Amino acid sequence: MSDKRIAIAGAGIAGLATALSLLQLGWKVDVYEQASQLGEVGAGLQISPNGTRILQSLGLDNALRQVVSQAQGKEIRMWNTGQRWKLFDLGDDCLSRFGAPYWMVHRGDLHKVLLEAFNARSDAPVRLNARVVSAHSSADGASFKLQDGSQHTAYGLIAADGVHSVLREQLLGEDKAQFTGLLAWRGLVPVQSLAAHLQAPVGTNWVGPGAHVITYPVRGGQLMNVVGIIEKEGWQGESWTEQGTHEELLQDFGHWHEDVCTLMRKIEQPFKWALLGRKPQKGWAQGAICLAGDSAHPTLPFLAQGANMAIEDAAVMARCLDAYSTAPEAFSKFEDLRWQRTADIVNRSSDNAKRFHNPQLSDANKAVDYVSAEWEPEKVRRRYDWLFEYDALKVAV
């Protein structure tokens, strides 16, 4: 395979994790990235055992432990009273049940570790200012054109170019993501600026009528990642970096529990973006071209599985390419193996939005019973264990 090179469009989490998985199996990889520089984009990510076991297998454990936060657990809190329910234990319990840790990490920190590992292990660095604008499959592999007009070829082309993927549109036709009616606020708070009870290393889901708030520590516990999701028809900005104001943010959440308001006020700079959704769609693999990560299966973030699906894709993709004699065979098998699981995650993430925002949460007489019933331990196990148990390194290819 020394003369076979895989091309990857996109140097995000999916693209770099796939590149590292292929390098580990002896492949040569070229990564093409449209951005002129790779910086610190996004905020927090939760990497559950189905993702961390793959990152560890890639030899990234030591580098990541310098930047991740190892949470002790996750909990549900009532939007107005602050009442708590345990969602699940993490730490030792997670290791004993699933064989891998649960990490909370700033996306920029994870991305930096992946990028540094790729540049150290690859014979060619990430190619910046290299937007793939079109691609074609032939008997000889994949041919593709960059925005600068240059033509390139590869044994296979993996399109990991994100939720607004050019290649997805080319392969599947125009299926623009639809606004879900949900607006997301996000920001980071220095943990040292918080009262002691807000510094606890736990992930918290605040649930309320028509909105919810997620908080968890990142960057080794130095920062608290804060995300507020609210139902808001009509606003359709798509940027991840549209700045908002504290006044706007508190118009949405200022009537919530004082702990939430405190976190919101202490965000250094609030950002807002519209949550877009697509229904699961087949057709990722077309000859020697294949979609992966967000370009294949964009999801709402309400199961915290977007990054994990990308990392799982990476392991399965590399194993398929190693197991089959042609890229089209490998890509077809990859889609067969990944379609149902990712579709289930996308659909169940949408279900969680309804669960987190249930109107019963506005009724003081019904809210406690609703939360107690929806997050009773057996339901929680059924909702999450199938996610964490999945091992992309062992699934039969």
C-alpha positions in Angstrom: 0.0 0.0 0.0 3.0 2.3 0.0 1.9 3.9 -3.2 -1.7 4.4 -2.1 -2.6 7.7 -0.6 -6.0 8.6 1.0 -7.1 12.2 0.6 -9.2 13.8 3.3 -11.2 17.0 2.8 -11.3 18.8 6.2 -8.9 19.1 9.1 -11.5 19.1 11.9 -12.0 16.4 14.5 -13.3 13.8 12.0 -10.7 14.5 9.4 -7.7 14.4 11.7 -8.9 11.4 13.7 -9.4 9.5 10.5 -6.0 10.6 9.3 -4.3 9.3 12.5 -6.2 6.0 12.3 -5.0 5.5 8.8 -1.4 6.5 9.6 -1.4 4.0 12.5 -2.3 1.2 9.9 0.5 2.3 7.6 -1.4 4.3 5.1 -0.2 7.6 3.6 -2.7 10.5 4.0 -3.1 14.0 2.5 -5.4 16.4 4.5 -6.8 19.4 2.6 -8.3 22.2 4.8 -10.1 25.3 3.4 -9.1 27.6 6.3 -6.0 29.7 6.0 -5.1 28.8 9.6 -6.2 26.3 12.2 -7.3 28.1 15.4 -9.3 27.6 18.5 -12.9 27.3 17.3 -15.9 26.2 19.3 -16.2 25.5 23.0 -16.7 22.3 25.1 -17.0 18.7 23.9 -17.9 15.6 26.0 -16.0 12.5 24.9 -17.6 9.4 26.3 -15.9 6.0 26.6 -16.9 5.1 23.0 -14.7 8.0 21.9 -12.0 8.0 24.5 -11.0 4.3 24.0 -10.2 5.2 20.3 -8.2 8.3 21.3 -6.2 6.2 23.8 -5.6 3.5 21.1 -4.1 6.3 18.9 -1.5 7.0 21.6 -3.0 10.3 22.6 -3.7 9.5 26.2 -0.8 11.4 27.8 -1.2 14.5 25.7 -5.0 14.7 26.3 -4.7 14.1 30.0 -2.9 17.5 30.2 -6.0 19.3 28.9 -9.1 17.3 29.6 -11.3 17.4 32.7 -12.2 14.1 34.2 -15.7 14.6 35.5 -17.0 12.8 38.6 -20.5 12.6 37.3 -23.5 14.2 35.6 -26.6 15.5 37.2 -30.0 17.0 36.3 -31.1 20.2 38.0 -34.5 21.9 38.0 -34.4 25.3 36.2 -36.1 27.4 38.9 -35.5 25.5 42.2 -32.0 24.0 41.6 -33.2 20.6 42.9 -30.7 17.9 41.9 -31.0 14.4 40.5 -28.0 12.1 39.8 -27.8 11.3 36.1 -24.9 8.9 36.3 -21.5 8.4 38.0 -18.3 8.9 36.0 -14.7 8.4 37.1 -14.1 4.9 38.5 -17.6 3.7 37.8 -17.3 4.6 34.1 -13.9 2.9 33.9 -15.2 -0.3 35.5 -18.4 -0.5 33.4 -17.1 0.7 30.0 -13.3 0.2 30.2 -12.5 3.8 29.3 -12.8 7.3 30.8 -15.4 10.1 30.2 -13.6 13.3 29.3 -14.8 16.9 29.0 -12.5 19.0 26.8 -12.3 22.3 25.0 -12.6 21.6 21.3 -9.6 23.7 20.6 -7.5 21.6 23.0 -8.6 18.3 21.4 -8.0 19.7 18.0 -4.5 20.9 18.8 -3.5 17.4 20.2 -4.9 15.7 17.0 -3.1 18.3 14.7 0.2 18.0 16.5 0.1 14.2 16.4 -0.8 14.3 12.7 2.0 16.7 11.8 4.5 14.5 13.8 3.5 11.3 12.2 2.6 12.2 8.6 5.0 12.7 5.7 3.0 15.8 4.6 1.5 18.5 6.9 -2.1 19.7 6.6 -2.5 21.7 3.4 -4.2 25.0 4.3 -6.1 27.3 1.9 -7.1 24.1 0.1 -10.9 23.9 -0.3 -12.1 20.9 -2.2 -14.8 22.2 -4.5 -15.7 19.1 -6.6 -14.8 15.5 -6.9 -15.3 12.5 -9.2 -14.9 8.8 -8.8 -13.4 6.6 -11.5 -11.9 3.1 -11.8 -8.6 4.6 -10.8 -9.8 6.2 -7.6 -10.9 9.7 -6.8 -10.0 12.9 -8.7 -10.9 16.3 -7.2 -10.4 20.0 -7.8 -9.4 22.7 -5.3 -10.7 26.2 -5.2 -7.4 27.4 -6.7 -8.1 25.3 -9.8 -5.5 22.7 -9.1 -6.4 19.0 -9.8 -5.5 16.1 -7.6 -6.0 12.3 -7.4 -6.1 9.8 -4.6 -6.8 6.1 -3.9 -9.9 7.4 -2.1 -11.3 10.7 -1.0 -13.0 11.1 2.5 -15.2 14.1 2.8 -14.9 15.3 6.4 -15.7 18.9 5.5 -18.4 19.5 8.1 -22.1 20.4 8.4 -22.0 22.7 5.4 -20.1 20.1 3.3 -19.7 21.0 -0.4 -19.1 17.3 -1.2 -22.2 16.2 0.6 -24.2 18.5 -1.6 -22.5 17.1 -4.7 -23.1 13.5 -3.6 -26.6 13.7 -2.1 -28.1 16.8 -3.9 -29.1 20.0 -2.2 -30.5 19.2 1.2 -29.9 22.3 3.2 -30.0 22.0 6.9 -33.3 23.2 8.4 -33.5 25.6 11.3 -34.8 23.6 14.3 -36.3 26.6 16.1 -33.5 26.3 18.7 -31.1 29.1 19.5 -27.9 28.2 21.3 -25.9 30.5 23.6 -22.4 29.5 24.6 -19.5 30.9 26.6 -16.7 30.1 29.0 -16.3 31.2 32.6 -13.0 31.1 34.6 -13.6 28.6 37.3 -11.7 30.6 39.9 -14.2 33.4 39.5 -17.0 31.1 40.8 -18.3 30.3 44.3 -17.1 26.9 45.6 -20.4 25.1 44.9 -20.2 26.0 41.2 -16.7 24.7 40.8 -17.6 21.0 41.3 -16.2 18.8 38.5 -19.6 17.6 37.3 -21.6 18.0 34.2 -25.0 19.6 34.8 -28.1 19.5 32.7 -30.5 22.2 33.9 -33.9 21.4 32.4 -36.8 23.8 32.0 -39.9 24.7 29.9 -38.8 25.5 26.4 -35.1 25.7 27.3 -32.1 23.9 29.0 -28.6 24.8 30.1 -25.5 22.5 30.1 -22.4 23.2 32.2 -19.2 21.3 32.6 -15.5 22.0 33.2 -12.9 22.0 30.5 -9.2 22.8 30.1 -8.1 20.8 33.1 -10.8 22.4 35.2 -9.7 26.0 34.6 -12.8 27.0 32.6 -16.5 26.2 32.9 -18.2 25.6 29.6 -21.8 27.0 29.6 -24.4 26.4 26.9 -28.0 27.6 27.0 -30.5 26.3 24.4 -33.8 28.1 24.0 -36.8 27.7 21.6 -36.8 30.8 19.4 -38.5 30.8 16.1 -37.3 33.0 13.3 -33.6 33.6 14.1 -31.4 31.8 11.7 -27.9 33.0 12.0 -25.5 30.1 11.2 -22.2 31.5 12.5 -20.5 29.9 15.4 -18.9 33.2 16.3 -21.8 35.7 16.2 -21.3 37.8 19.3 -24.3 38.4 21.6 -24.7 40.5 24.7 -25.2 39.7 28.4 -28.4 41.7 28.2 -29.8 39.5 25.4 -28.7 36.3 27.2 -30.3 37.3 30.5 -33.5 38.2 28.6 -33.6 34.5 27.8 -32.4 33.0 31.1 -32.6 35.8 33.7 -35.7 34.3 35.3 -33.8 31.0 36.0 -32.1 29.8 39.2 -29.5 32.2 40.6 -26.7 29.7 39.9 -27.6 29.8 36.2 -27.8 33.6 36.2 -24.4 33.8 37.9 -22.8 31.6 35.3 -24.4 33.6 32.5 -23.2 36.9 33.9 -19.6 35.7 34.3 -19.3 34.5 30.7 -16.5 36.5 29.2 -18.1 36.9 25.8 -21.5 35.2 24.9 -21.8 33.8 21.4 -25.0 32.6 19.8 -25.9 30.4 16.9 -28.9 28.7 15.3 -29.1 24.9 15.6 -29.6 23.4 12.2 -30.8 19.8 11.6 -31.0 17.3 8.9 -32.8 14.0 8.8 -30.5 10.9 8.4 -29.8 10.2 4.7 -28.1 7.4 3.0 -25.7 7.6 0.1 -22.5 8.6 1.8 -20.4 6.2 -0.1 -20.2 6.7 -3.9 -17.4 4.9 -5.6 -14.1 6.1 -4.3 -15.6 9.1 -2.4 -17.2 8.9 1.0 -18.7 11.2 3.6 -17.7 11.0 7.3 -18.3 13.0 10.5 -20.7 15.9 10.4 -20.9 15.9 6.6 -22.4 12.4 6.8 -24.6 12.6 9.9 -25.0 16.1 11.4 -26.7 15.9 14.7 -28.1 18.1 17.5 -25.9 18.1 20.5 -28.4 16.7 23.0 -26.7 13.3 23.5 -23.2 14.9 23.4 -22.3 12.4 20.6 -21.3 14.6 17.6 -17.5 14.4 18.3 -17.8 10.8 19.4 -19.5 9.8 16.2 -16.7 11.4 14.2 -14.0 9.6 16.2 -15.9 6.3 15.8 -16.1 6.9 12.1 -12.4 7.4 12.0 -11.7 3.9 13.5 -14.2 2.1 11.4 -13.2 3.9 8.2 -9.5 3.0 8.7 -10.3 -0.6 9.5 -12.5 -0.9 6.4 -9.9 0.5 4.1 -7.4 -1.9 5.5 -9.7 -4.9 5.1 -10.9 -4.5 1.5 -9.0 -4.5 -1.7 -10.6 -1.3 -3.2 -11.8 2.0 -1.8 -15.4 1.6 -3.2 -15.7 -1.7 -1.4 -14.3 -0.3 1.8 -16.5 2.8 1.7 -19.6 0.8 1.0 -18.9 -1.4 4.0 -18.2 1.7 6.1 -21.6 3.1 5.3 -23.3 -0.2 6.0 -21.6 -0.4 9.4 -22.2 3.2 10.4 -25.6 4.1 9.0 -28.0 2.7 11.6 -26.0 3.7 14.7 -25.5 7.2 13.6 -29.2 7.5 12.5 -30.3 6.3 15.9 -28.0 8.9 17.6 -29.4 11.7 15.4 -33.0 10.7 16.1 -32.5 10.2 19.9 -30.7 13.6 20.1 -33.8 15.2 18.8 -35.9 13.2 21.3 -33.8 14.6 24.1 -34.6 18.2 23.1 -38.2 17.4 23.8 -37.4 15.7 27.1 -35.2 18.6 28.3 -37.9 21.2 27.4 -41.1 19.5 28.4 -43.9 22.0 29.3 -44.6 20.1 32.5 -41.5 21.6 33.9 -43.3 24.9 34.2 -45.9 23.4 36.6 -44.6 23.2 40.2 -47.0 20.3 41.0 -45.8 18.2 38.0 -42.2 19.1 37.5 -40.6 17.0 40.2 -42.6 13.9 39.3 -41.7 14.4 35.6 -38.0 14.6 36.2 -38.0 11.7 38.7 -39.8 9.5 36.2 -37.8 10.6 33.1 -34.4 10.2 34.7 -35.0 7.1 36.8 -31.9 4.9 36.8 -33.2 2.1 34.5 -34.3 4.6 31.9 -31.0 6.4 32.0 -29.1 3.1 31.5 -31.3 2.3 28.5 -30.7 5.8 27.1 -26.9 5.8 27.4 -25.3 2.4 27.9 -25.7 1.4 24.2 -23.7 4.6 23.3 -20.8 4.0 25.7 -20.5 0.2 25.2 -20.0 0.4 21.4 -16.4 -0.4 20.4 -15.4 0.8 17.0 -12.1 -1.0 17.3 -13.7 -4.4 17.5 -16.9 -4.2 15.4 -16.6 -6.8 12.6 -15.6 -5.3 9.3 
